[in-house]
Amino acid sequence: MAVPTSGSISMLGLKNEARYGNYSAGTAMDSTDRSINLDKLSGLVNAAFNGAGGIVGSWDNTNNLNSSQPHAMSEFRGAAKDDDSGDP
């Protein structure tokens, strides 16, 4: 399930998309997420482009993302990992 194209976006939702390929998975941030920087926008952007720590793979749709800082949550609109497995 992709990041919403309109409405509010949450860091938890972005983390869930990165980790599980499901924006609405609803799992809380844990120490593993923090260790691969999924609690920071820069870490989420890096994970979307490159994967992270062998725990998450890169995303299939990163159309609005760019590598320029500062990052904005709006860059993630419509982005999707498209993988519900939770594996890299």
Secondary structure, DSSP 8 states (H G I E B T S, - for coil): ----SSS---HHHHHHHHHHS-TT------HHHHHTTTTSHHHHHHHHHH-BTTTB---SB-TT--S-SS--GGGGTT-B---TT---
